[in-house]
């Protein structure tokens, strides 16, 4: 049975910190919402399916998003400093006001990204 948005909201990520931990349990969930400003600094989200996810204002500094599917994700105002987005699919993602200082976007799909 697929996960629903309601299930993910109940976890309350806005009060949790996941530095340098693998969040592999999120890897197959698409379209879920993380509370605004969630602290995911240094999280390992390599290959995660975050298509359509609401990551508004998320703190993803130094996070590993290599090969992640972020198509249509809302990353408005997100802190992506020094994040690894190598080979990530950001097609149609909202990156308005996001901080990408030092981020690795090598080979990332940035077609139709909103800046």
Buried (B, 14 or more C-beta within 10 A) or exposed (E): EEBEEEEBEEBEBEEEEBEEEBBEEBBEBBBBBBBBBBBBBBBBBBBBBBBBBBBBBBBBBBBBBBBBBBBBBBBBBBBBBBBBBBBBBBBBBBBEEBBBEEBBBEEBBBEEBBE
